[in-house]
Amino acid sequence: MEFSITIETDISAERKSGLLQNLSDELSIYFKDRNKGDDIYNYVIGCICMKNQPGYEDWYKKKKSQI
């Protein structure tokens, strides 16, 4: 099974992106020889690390509660 973490950061989070890249590499090695059946071949997690700056608040809208 292939595993990866995609990373998108701004300049203020660049130092932390190395930690996430190391985590992605280690998990990729861990999952490489593991088989989760024919249904799962790739597993990708997206990670966006940004300092809260004006203009980014519209990237993600809050989801309505389903209660």
C-alpha positions as CSV (number, residue, x, y, z in Angstrom):
1,M,0.0,0.0,0.0
2,E,1.3,3.5,-0.8
3,F,1.0,6.2,1.8
4,S,1.8,9.9,1.6
5,I,1.0,13.3,3.3
6,T,0.8,16.2,0.9
7,I,2.0,19.4,2.5
8,E,1.2,23.0,1.6
9,T,2.7,25.7,3.9
10,D,3.4,29.4,3.9
11,I,6.9,30.8,4.8
12,S,6.1,31.0,8.5
13,A,5.3,27.3,8.7
14,E,8.2,26.1,6.6
15,R,10.2,24.9,9.6
16,K,7.4,22.6,10.7
17,S,7.0,21.2,7.2
18,G,10.2,19.2,7.7
19,L,8.6,17.4,10.6
20,L,5.6,16.5,8.5
21,Q,7.8,15.3,5.6
22,N,9.7,13.1,8.0
23,L,6.4,11.7,9.3
24,S,5.2,11.1,5.8
25,D,8.4,9.3,4.9
26,E,8.3,7.1,8.0
27,L,4.6,6.2,7.5
28,S,5.3,5.4,3.8
29,I,8.0,2.9,4.9
30,Y,5.7,1.4,7.5
31,F,2.7,0.9,5.1
32,K,4.9,-0.2,2.1
33,D,4.7,-3.9,2.8
34,R,1.2,-3.9,4.4
35,N,-1.8,-5.1,2.5
36,K,-5.2,-3.7,3.4
37,G,-7.0,-5.8,0.7
38,D,-7.7,-5.0,-2.9
39,D,-9.9,-2.0,-2.0
40,I,-7.1,0.3,-0.7
41,Y,-4.0,0.8,-2.7
42,N,-3.2,4.5,-2.1
43,Y,-3.8,6.5,1.1
44,V,-3.1,10.3,0.9
45,I,-3.7,12.9,3.7
46,G,-3.6,16.6,2.7
47,C,-2.2,19.0,5.2
48,I,-2.3,22.8,4.9
49,C,-0.2,24.8,7.5
50,M,-0.7,28.5,7.3
51,K,-0.5,31.4,9.7
52,N,-3.9,33.0,10.0
53,Q,-3.6,35.9,7.7
54,P,-6.2,38.2,6.1
55,G,-7.4,36.6,2.9
56,Y,-7.2,33.0,4.0
57,E,-10.5,32.9,5.9
58,D,-12.5,32.2,2.7
59,W,-10.5,29.1,1.9
60,Y,-12.8,26.9,4.0
61,K,-16.4,27.6,4.9
62,K,-17.7,26.2,8.2
63,K,-20.0,23.3,7.7
64,K,-23.6,23.4,8.9
65,S,-24.3,21.3,12.0
66,Q,-26.4,18.3,11.2
67,I,-28.0,18.0,14.6
